[in-house]
């Protein structure tokens, strides 16, 4: 949720078309999967936190969707990877 607010009020130029597209996408996901947009946003933020530990990702282009199909729900995540971080094995 904080990420979306940062995008909306950030000093860098944010295309209003992209913001509207993201909002519409969240509404559609909510309708399709019968979960709130807050749930999707929280899931997205948690995924970003974990993935950031291992990969450099493009958070602006990251998308997370829950899709219903044939009485099952699938989590679909599109995560553009910019690079890999060195991970120290313990």
C-alpha positions in Angstrom: 0.0 0.0 0.0 2.8 2.4 0.9 4.5 1.7 -2.5 1.4 2.8 -4.4 1.1 6.0 -2.3 4.8 6.7 -2.9 4.2 6.2 -6.7 1.2 8.6 -6.6 2.9 11.3 -4.6 6.5 10.8 -5.7 8.5 13.7 -7.0 9.5 11.7 -10.1 7.1 11.9 -13.0 4.4 9.3 -12.8 2.2 8.7 -15.8 -1.4 9.1 -14.7 -2.3 6.5 -17.3 -0.1 3.9 -15.5 -1.6 4.8 -12.1 -5.1 4.4 -13.4 -4.2 1.2 -15.1 -2.8 -0.2 -11.8 -5.9 0.8 -9.9 -8.2 -0.8 -12.5 -6.0 -4.0 -12.4 -6.4 -4.1 -8.6 -10.2 -3.8 -8.9 -10.4 -6.5 -11.5 -8.2 -8.8 -9.3 -10.4 -8.2 -6.4 -13.5 -9.1 -8.4 -12.0 -12.2 -9.9 -10.5 -13.7 -6.8 -13.0 -12.4 -4.2 -10.2 -10.8 -2.1 -9.7 -7.2 -1.2 -7.3 -4.9 -2.9 -5.6 -4.4 0.5 -4.9 -8.1 0.6 -3.3 -8.0 -2.9 -1.3 -4.9 -2.0 -0.1 -6.6 1.3 0.8 -9.7 -0.6 2.7 -7.7 -3.2 4.7 -5.8 -0.6 5.6 -9.0 1.3 6.8 -10.6 -2.0 8.9 -7.5 -2.8 10.5 -7.6 0.7 11.6 -11.3 0.3 12.6 -11.1 -3.4 14.7 -8.0 -2.8 17.0 -10.0 -0.6 18.1 -12.1 -3.5 17.4 -10.2 -6.7 17.4 -6.6 -8.0 13.9 -6.2 -9.4 11.9 -3.5 -11.2 9.3 -2.8 -8.6 7.5 -0.3 -10.9 6.8 -3.1 -13.5 6.1 -5.9 -11.0 2.6 -7.2 -11.1 0.7 -9.7 -8.9 -2.6 -11.3 -9.8 -4.9 -13.9 -8.4 -6.9 -15.6 -11.1 -9.9 -18.0 -10.8 -10.1 -20.8 -13.2 -12.0 -24.1 -13.0 -12.7 -23.8 -9.2 -9.0 -23.0 -8.4 -7.1 -19.9 -7.7 -3.6 -19.2 -9.2 -1.1 -16.6 -8.0 0.4 -15.1 -11.1 3.5 -12.8 -10.5 5.4 -11.0 -13.2 8.6 -9.8 -11.7 11.1 -8.2 -14.0 14.7 -9.0 -12.8 17.4 -6.4 -13.3 20.2 -8.5 -11.6 21.2 -10.9 -9.0 22.6 -10.2 -5.5 25.4 -12.2 -4.0 24.0 -14.4 -1.3 26.3 -15.7 1.5 25.6 -19.3 2.4 25.6 -19.9 6.1 
